[in-house]
Amino acid sequence: MTGHLEVRDLRFAYPSSPRAVLDGVSFRVERGMVSAVLGPNGSGKTTLFKCLTGVWKANGGTMTNDGDDFAALPPAARARLFATVPQDHVPPFPYRVLEVVLMGRSPYISPFALPSARDYAVAEETLRELGIDALRDRPYTAISGGERQLVLIARALAQEAPCLLLDEPTAHLDFRHQVGVLTTVRSLVDRRNLIALMTLHDPNLALMFSDYVVLMDAGRVVAQGPPRDVITEESIREIYRIDATIHAFDGTRFVCPRMRR
């Protein structure tokens, strides 16, 4: 199945400020690919995601999925299109892991209704697919940060949405869990043929795990394309204001900052 998510000339500014947070952002990402939005703090990455999911209303531009404009969709309909994985999530109540994953079924459950047998089946299967079914009955607040991120991914997958949005999925994780979470995302996209769009801070993770990179700075897209074409010594210097060297090892490119002594 083919498909794509496209943003054209997207603009957003807070009512209290004349400065544009998103200033004509345009890109297109394809189904079956892991795409990364990369850029420094304040470049507009999280704002972009909030416009895509309808948390904030864009001031201009278009957002389409397979050519269909989704900007005016009601929240429930948009939740069937986009499943989101936040940076971190600590609920006020120690829900069981299965209960957290079941929350992903909310777009399909009528108000005041209970989850159906199918909702439970989808949640259980998602836990098995991610290899975390052993966590099923544990309190979500009592598992590790890496395990919580996998549970949040399971909750998103339970929505059965074609577009997966991950906002800094490796934030607060150690190196092992960063690699583990992104390896899981890569595998899920390949198996389920999803559109996956994730924000990242680390250009090395984007080089390792993404097929396409949208490079942002000050609310604008400054480059986009395959990671090796977009993440260069020149672009690192331009948006991060540091000097770096790109090294290649075993078929993978890495960014190494030049430290001044």
N, C-alpha and C positions, 0 to 999 in steps of 0.2 A: 504494500500500500504506500503510495506517495503522499506527500503533503508538506506544507510549509507554514511558517509564521512570519508575517511581514509587518514592519513598522515603517511608516513614511512620514517624514517631516514632523515628528512628534515634538510638541512644545508644552512646557509646564512651568508655571511660576506661582509662588505663594501670593495670596491676595495682599499680604502686608509688605511685600518686597517687589520692586520692579525688575530685579535681576532674574533672568531665566535660569532655572535649574536644569531643564532640558531645552536645548536650543536647536531644533531641526534634526532630531535623531532619526536616522533611517538605516535599516538593515533587513536582511532576510535570512532565516535559518531553516534548515530542512529536517524532515522526519528521518529518523535513523542515524542522526548525528548528535554528538555532544558539542554544544556551542558555549563558549565562555565569554562573559562580559568582563573585561579587565580594565583597571584604571585606579588611580590614587583615591584616597578619601576625598569626598566632596565632588567627585566627577559626575554623579547622577545615577549611579548603578541601582541603588535601592529605590530611588524615586521612579526609575523606569519600571521596576517590577511592580510598584504600587499602582502605577497607571495601567499596566497590563492586567492586573487582577481587579481593577475597579475600586481600590481603596481611595485613590485620588482620581479626579477627572481631569484629563489633559485639556489644555487650552487650545489645542489645534493639532492637526495631523490625522492620520488614519492608522488603525490596527486591524489586521485581517488574519484569519486562519483559513487556509485553502481558498483565499479570495473573498471570504465572507466577513464583513465588518462585524466585530463583536463588541464595539464600544458601548452600544446601547443595551446589551443583554442584561437582564435582571441577575442578581447575585447567584441564585440557584443554578441558572443556566450557565453562567460563567464558571461556576464551580465544577460543572461537568466538562468544561473545556480545559481549565487550568488546575493542576494540583501543585501546591506549594510546600516547600520544605524550608522553614525559617532557620536563622542562625542558631537559635537556642530556644528552648521552651520548657518552662518549669510551671506545671499546673498548680493551682491552689489546693488541689486534693490529690492524694496518692492513688490515682487510678491504676488499675492493673494494665499491663501492656496490651492485652487483647482489647480492653475498653478504649484505649487510646487509638488503636488501629481502626476500631469500629467507628470512631468519629469521622473517618474518611468516607463513610457511607451516608453521611447526613444529607447530601444533595438528593438522595434517592428515598429518604424516609420522610413521610408526612409529619407535620407538626403533631406532637403528643402521641405519635405512634412508636411502637417498639421495633428494634431491628428484626428483620425477617430471618428465616433460615438461610436464605441466599446471602444476606448481609454477613452473617456469621461465617458462612462457607468461604466467601471472598476474603474476609479478614484472616481466617485460619490458613488459607492457601497462600496468601501474601507472606505471612510469617514463615511458612515452610520454604517459599521461594527464596527468601532472603537468608534462610538458615538460622533464624532466631526464634523458632517455635518453642525452644526450651525456656524462653523468657516469658511465655504466654501468661502465666499467672503471677509474675513478680510485679511489685509496685514499680511504676515507671520512674518514680523519684529515687529509687534505690539502686538503679543500674548505672553503669559508667557512661561518660559523655559519648564515647563512640557507639555504645549500644543504643543510647537515646537517639542519636542521629539515624541509625538504621531503623528504629521504630518509627521515627517521623517520615522516613522514606516509605516504610510499609503503609503508614496512614495515607500518604499521598497516592501510592499505587492502588490502594483500596477504592479510591475515587474513580478508577477506570477512565481517567482523563487522558487525551492524547498528548497534552503538553505538560511537561514537568519543569517547574521553576524552582531552582535551588539558590537561596540567598546565602552566600558564604557558608556552604555546607561543611567546610573544614575548620570554621572558626572555633577556637578553644580546644581543638583536638591535638593530641601528640602526633608525631610523625607517622607512627604505625597506623593509627586510626584515620589520619588524613588519606593515606594510600588505600586503606581498606574501604573507606566510604566511597572514594572516587572510582576504585576498581568495581565496586558494586554498581554504581551509576552507569559506568561504561558497559557492564554486562547486561543490565536491564534494558538499556537503549537498544543494544543489539538484539536481544531476545524479543522485546515487545514492540520494536520499531517506533519508539517514542520520539517526540521533539523534546530535547532536553536543553534548557538554557540556564546557566548558572553564573553567578557573580563570584569572582575570585580576586584576591589580592596578590597571590604569588604567581609570577609569570612562569616559574618552573612547573608548577602543577598544571597550568594551562598548556604548556608544551608537552607534558607527559600524557594528558588525558583528553584533550579536546581535539575536535576535527576542524573547528572554525572559531575564530576569535574576533570579537568586536572590541576595539580599543577606544576607550572614552577618556576625555579630559575636559573639565570645565563645562560639562553639559553637552558636549559635541562628540560625534564619532570622528576620530582622527585617522583611523585605518580599520580595515576589516578584510578577512580572508583566512587562508590556511595559517596555522600558528607560526610555521617557519618563515613565512613571508611577512607577517605582521610584527612578531616579537623579534626585534633587531636591536643592535647596539644603539642605532640612531633613535628608534622609537622609545627605548628605555630612557635615554638621555632627555628626550623631549618631554615626556609626561611625568617621569619620576625625578627629574633633575639630578640624576646621578650618572656616573660613568660606569659602564659594565662591559664585560667581554662575554661573547657567546662561544661556548665550547661544545664540541660534539664528542659523544662517547657511546659506543655500541649502538649507533643508529639514532640516538636521542640527543637533542640539543639542550644545553643548560645555560642559564644566565648566572654569571659570577660577578658581583659588584667589585669594582676596583677600590680597595681600601687605601686611604691616604695615611701614611705613617709619619 
